[in-house]
């Protein structure tokens, strides 16, 4: 239908995927390859392709637009191909300004649950999975002021995952031990530096106990390491100087010596710092690599199948994600940039289309969407496909939450009405 645009009048009929293609043929093929796609609109001037899953009352949903061609799928024309896209988000109410999310089975029922840090209400919320990727209302636990980051790891070796939270306004980290049925004890706090804004739990001194690594975002700008004593309590932090305004920390072995190293985004210095582990849980001074403007989130994953973990960073001020390939000895090449949406804030790297290549998923905060950049197979990436989410998406996790062996997207929406969204893989 040349000159018509498919446009629904309610939010249940928004396009479930929007992306750029080179021709209408590619838009048609994308729709036919998706089992949920019932119609598509191709915009000639922008080459944007919109895929729709709901075409009820289709005649009432067609608008005149000379720049657009719309097609409705006819029975028997669909390709028998796998799905590589995501459905519209389902939202769940949480606290004010949810800035972090973790996904883990906290009640031992083999269903991954969601834990969210509610920055504006000084709580963490736990939403138990009902078993089909649907979640119960949150149960909240009081923590410190302005919880900026949350992670879930068994810290006291009782086979129950515990919650660790970075309380940015209290200058401490809180540890909430799991009571055994998915409920949690009151936090025990440990002093750290100013404005902790990221936390990771990894055994850094080879004693089989997960240690705390925290990015202290305020002056004097450090990462802190708190070693686990063995019963889920932690020693005072040891500080390592990094760049200005460190924002997010990842801990992974980058130089193949079987010792986990620290990778940190220095948001104020526009660099990424790599601190190599000396072998006993202490770290060398950082080596820095130039990133884009205001690097925030980082993931460290092998993206080019050479068995060396590479760095993927969200460059907030540049509206890009950068990829720094590992040279093989824990040093990294200059970044290659890929354009994404406005103000990218969080990044995850997961194979979302079952081709054994790690793809990039990013929250575009000021665009109110998430972008998915598929890996071409050699560590380069296609243009993003975007999915509309809530207001000001911030944190992201990509985990299978409905037991269909396909990774789903979980995103926190920090603008009112304050939700997290679950985008199930189709």
C-alpha positions in Angstrom: 0.0 0.0 0.0 2.0 2.9 -1.3 1.3 6.2 0.5 -0.1 4.7 3.7 1.5 4.4 7.1 0.6 1.8 9.7 -0.1 3.7 12.9 -2.1 2.4 15.9 -4.0 4.6 18.2 -3.0 2.9 21.4 0.2 1.9 23.0 -0.4 -1.8 22.6 0.0 -1.4 18.8 3.3 0.5 18.7 6.0 -1.0 16.5 7.9 -3.7 18.4 11.0 -3.0 16.4 12.4 0.0 14.5 15.7 0.0 12.5 17.3 1.3 9.4 17.5 -0.9 6.2 18.9 -0.3 2.8 15.7 -1.1 0.9 12.0 -2.0 1.3 13.0 -5.6 0.4 15.1 -5.8 3.5 12.2 -4.5 5.6 9.9 -7.1 4.1 12.4 -9.9 4.8 12.8 -8.7 8.4 9.1 -8.9 9.0 8.7 -12.3 7.3 11.5 -13.7 9.5 9.7 -12.7 12.7 6.8 -14.9 13.8 5.1 -12.0 15.6 5.3 -9.5 12.7 1.9 -8.9 11.1 2.7 -5.7 9.2 5.5 -3.3 8.4 5.9 0.3 7.3 8.9 1.4 5.3 9.8 5.1 5.3 11.4 6.0 2.0 13.2 9.2 3.0 14.8 7.8 6.2 15.0 4.1 5.3 13.4 3.3 8.7 11.6 0.0 8.9 8.8 -0.4 11.6 7.5 -3.9 12.5 4.1 -4.3 14.0 2.7 -7.3 15.9 -0.9 -6.0 16.4 -3.0 -5.1 13.3 -6.5 -5.3 14.8 -8.8 -2.9 13.0 -6.1 -2.4 10.4 -8.1 -0.1 8.2 -8.6 2.3 11.1 -4.9 2.3 11.7 -3.7 3.4 8.3 -2.8 7.0 7.8 -2.0 8.9 4.6 1.8 9.4 4.2 3.2 9.7 0.8 6.7 8.9 2.1 5.7 5.5 3.4 4.9 2.0 2.0 3.0 -0.4 4.3 2.5 -4.2 3.8 0.4 -6.7 5.7 1.7 -10.2 6.0 -0.3 -12.8 4.0 -0.7 -16.4 5.4 1.8 -18.8 4.0 4.5 -16.2 3.2 6.5 -16.3 6.4 10.0 -17.6 6.4 10.8 -20.5 8.7 13.6 -18.5 10.3 14.5 -18.0 14.0 13.6 -14.8 15.8 16.2 -12.3 16.8 14.0 -9.4 18.1 12.2 -8.5 21.3 8.6 -7.9 22.2 7.2 -4.7 23.7 8.1 -4.2 27.3 6.0 -5.3 30.2 6.5 -2.8 33.1 6.5 -3.3 36.9 6.3 -0.6 39.4 9.3 0.0 41.7 10.7 2.8 43.8 11.7 6.3 42.7 14.6 6.6 40.3 15.7 2.9 39.9 19.3 3.1 38.8 20.5 -0.5 39.0 19.3 -4.0 38.4 20.5 -7.5 39.0 19.0 -10.8 38.0 19.5 -13.9 40.2 17.5 -16.8 41.6 17.2 -15.7 45.3 14.6 -18.2 46.6 16.1 -21.4 45.1 13.2 -22.2 42.8 15.3 -22.2 39.6 13.6 -19.0 38.3 15.6 -15.8 38.0 14.3 -13.0 40.2 14.9 -9.2 39.8 16.6 -7.0 42.3 16.5 -3.3 41.7 18.2 -0.4 43.5 15.7 2.4 44.1 18.0 5.5 44.3 15.3 8.0 45.2 13.6 5.9 48.0 16.8 4.5 49.6 15.6 0.9 49.2 16.4 -2.2 47.2 13.4 -4.1 45.8 13.1 -7.8 45.2 10.6 -9.0 42.7 10.1 -12.8 42.6 9.6 -14.6 39.3 6.3 -16.5 39.1 7.8 -18.9 36.6 6.8 -17.5 33.2 8.8 -14.3 33.2 6.1 -12.5 35.1 7.1 -11.0 38.4 5.3 -10.3 41.7 5.2 -6.9 43.3 8.5 -5.8 44.9 9.4 -6.4 48.5 11.6 -3.5 49.7 14.5 -3.5 52.1 15.9 -0.3 53.6 19.5 0.5 52.7 21.7 3.6 52.8 21.3 6.9 51.1 21.0 6.9 47.3 21.7 3.3 46.4 23.5 3.6 43.0 24.4 0.0 42.2 23.4 -3.5 43.3 24.8 -6.9 42.7 23.8 -10.4 43.9 26.4 -13.0 44.9 26.7 -15.6 47.7 29.2 -14.0 50.0 29.1 -16.3 53.0 29.2 -19.7 51.3 25.7 -20.9 52.3 24.6 -21.4 48.7 22.1 -18.5 49.0 22.7 -15.4 46.9 23.1 -12.2 49.0 22.6 -8.6 48.0 25.5 -6.0 48.0 24.6 -2.4 47.3 26.7 0.7 46.8 25.1 3.5 48.9 26.4 6.6 47.1 25.0 9.1 49.6 26.2 7.2 52.7 29.7 6.5 51.4 29.4 2.8 52.2 28.5 -0.5 50.8 25.7 -2.6 52.4 25.5 -6.4 52.6 22.1 -8.0 53.0 22.4 -11.7 53.8 19.8 -14.0 52.3 17.6 -15.5 55.0 17.0 -18.6 52.9 13.6 -18.1 51.3 14.3 -15.1 49.2 14.0 -12.7 52.0 16.9 -10.7 53.4 18.3 -9.5 56.7 19.1 -5.9 57.4 22.2 -4.6 55.8 25.6 -4.6 57.4 27.6 -1.6 56.1 31.3 -1.1 55.3 32.8 2.3 54.8 34.3 3.0 51.4 35.3 6.2 49.6 33.2 9.2 48.5 30.2 8.6 46.3 30.4 4.8 45.6 28.6 4.3 42.3 29.5 0.8 41.2 30.2 -2.5 42.9 31.4 -5.9 41.8 31.9 -9.2 43.7 34.8 -11.4 42.5 37.4 -13.5 44.2 40.6 -11.5 43.6 43.0 -13.2 45.9 42.3 -16.9 45.0 40.9 -17.9 48.4 37.5 -19.0 46.9 35.7 -16.1 48.7 34.1 -13.3 46.6 35.6 -9.9 47.4 34.1 -6.4 47.0 35.4 -4.0 44.4 33.9 -0.6 44.4 34.2 2.5 42.3 34.4 5.6 44.5 33.1 8.4 42.2 33.9 11.3 44.4 37.3 12.9 45.2 40.0 11.5 45.7 38.8 9.1 42.9 39.7 5.6 43.7 38.6 2.0 43.4 38.4 0.2 46.7 39.0 -3.5 47.3 37.4 -5.1 50.4 38.7 -8.7 51.0 36.2 -11.3 52.3 37.1 -12.8 55.6 35.3 -16.0 54.8 32.0 -15.7 56.6 30.5 -12.9 54.6 32.2 -10.1 56.4 34.8 -7.9 54.8 38.1 -6.1 55.7 38.6 -2.4 55.4 39.1 -1.3 51.8 42.4 -0.9 50.1 42.3 2.1 47.7 43.8 2.4 44.3 44.0 5.8 42.5 42.3 6.0 39.2 41.0 8.7 36.9 38.5 11.5 37.6 35.0 10.4 38.6 35.2 6.6 38.2 31.7 5.4 37.4 31.6 1.6 36.7 33.9 -1.2 37.5 34.2 -4.7 36.0 36.5 -7.5 37.2 37.8 -10.1 34.8 41.1 -11.7 33.8 42.2 -9.6 30.8 45.8 -11.0 30.4 45.3 -14.7 30.7 47.2 -15.2 33.9 44.2 -16.6 35.8 44.0 -13.5 38.1 41.0 -11.2 37.8 41.9 -7.7 36.8 40.0 -4.4 37.3 38.6 -2.4 34.4 37.0 1.0 35.4 35.4 3.8 33.4 36.9 7.2 34.4 34.0 9.4 33.4 35.6 12.7 34.1 38.9 11.8 32.4 37.3 10.2 29.3 39.4 7.1 29.8 39.2 3.5 30.7 41.6 2.3 33.4 43.0 -1.3 33.6 44.6 -2.4 36.9 46.3 -5.7 36.6 46.2 -8.1 39.5 49.6 -8.9 41.0 48.4 -12.3 42.2 47.5 -11.8 45.9 44.6 -9.5 45.5 46.6 -6.3 45.1 46.8 -4.4 41.9 49.2 -2.4 39.8 48.7 1.2 38.9 46.1 1.7 36.2 47.0 1.8 32.5 44.6 4.1 30.7 43.0 4.0 27.3 41.2 6.8 25.6 37.5 6.4 25.5 34.8 8.8 24.2 33.1 11.6 26.1 31.9 10.7 29.6 32.3 6.9 29.5 29.8 5.4 31.9 29.1 1.7 31.6 31.6 -1.0 30.6 31.4 -4.7 29.7 34.4 -6.9 29.2 33.6 -9.8 26.9 35.3 -11.6 23.9 33.5 -10.1 20.8 35.8 -11.3 18.1 36.2 -15.0 19.0 39.9 -15.0 19.8 39.4 -16.0 23.5 40.6 -12.6 24.7 38.1 -10.4 26.6 37.5 -7.1 24.8 36.2 -3.8 26.3 32.8 -2.4 25.3 32.0 1.0 26.7 29.1 3.4 26.6 30.3 6.9 25.7 27.5 9.1 27.1 28.6 12.5 25.7 29.4 11.1 22.2 26.2 9.0 21.8 28.4 6.0 20.9 29.5 2.7 22.1 33.2 2.0 21.8 34.9 -1.4 21.2 38.5 -1.8 22.3 39.9 -5.2 21.1 42.3 -7.0 23.4 45.8 -7.5 21.8 46.4 -10.7 23.8 48.5 -9.5 26.7 46.0 -7.4 28.6 46.6 -4.3 26.5 43.9 -2.9 24.1 43.7 -1.3 20.7 42.1 2.1 20.2 38.4 2.0 20.3 36.1 1.7 17.3 32.9 3.7 17.8 29.3 2.8 16.8 26.6 5.4 16.8 23.7 4.7 19.2 20.9 6.8 20.7 21.1 9.9 22.9 23.0 9.6 26.2 23.8 5.9 26.3 24.1 4.9 30.0 24.4 1.1 30.4 25.7 -1.6 28.2 25.5 -5.4 28.2 27.2 -7.9 25.8 25.3 -11.1 25.2 24.6 -13.4 22.2 20.9 -12.5 21.5 20.4 -14.3 18.2 22.0 -17.7 18.9 24.8 -17.3 16.3 27.6 -17.7 19.0 28.7 -14.1 18.5 28.4 -11.6 21.4 26.0 -8.7 20.6 25.7 -5.3 22.3 22.6 -4.1 24.1 22.6 -0.5 25.3 20.2 1.9 27.1 19.8 5.2 25.3 18.6 7.3 28.2 17.4 10.5 26.3 16.0 8.5 23.4 13.8 6.4 25.7 14.8 3.2 24.0 17.3 0.3 24.1 19.5 -0.5 21.1 20.7 -3.9 19.9 23.8 -4.0 17.7 24.3 -7.5 16.2 27.8 -8.8 15.9 28.9 -9.4 12.3 31.3 -12.1 13.4 34.7 -10.4 13.6 34.1 -8.0 16.4 32.4 -5.4 14.3 28.8 -4.6 14.7 25.7 -3.6 12.6 23.7 -0.5 13.1 21.5 -0.7 16.2 17.9 -1.8 16.2 15.9 0.1 18.8 13.1 -0.9 21.1 10.9 1.7 22.9 11.0 1.5 26.7 10.0 3.8 29.5 11.2 7.2 30.5 14.9 7.7 30.9 16.1 4.1 30.8 19.3 3.7 32.9 20.4 0.2 33.9 20.2 -3.0 31.8 20.5 -6.8 32.2 20.1 -9.4 29.5 19.1 -12.8 31.0 16.6 -15.5 30.2 13.7 -14.9 32.6 11.0 -17.2 31.2 13.0 -20.4 30.7 12.8 -20.5 26.9 16.6 -20.5 26.5 16.5 -17.1 24.8 17.9 -14.0 26.6 15.5 -11.3 27.6 16.1 -7.6 28.3 15.5 -6.1 31.7 15.7 -2.3 31.9 15.2 0.3 34.7 13.2 3.4 33.7 14.3 6.2 36.0 11.7 8.7 34.9 8.2 8.8 36.3 6.2 6.5 36.7 9.4 4.6 37.8 9.3 1.1 36.5 11.5 -1.6 35.2 10.6 -3.1 31.9 10.9 -6.7 30.7 11.3 -7.2 26.9 10.9 -10.9 26.2 12.8 -12.4 23.3 10.3 -13.4 20.6 
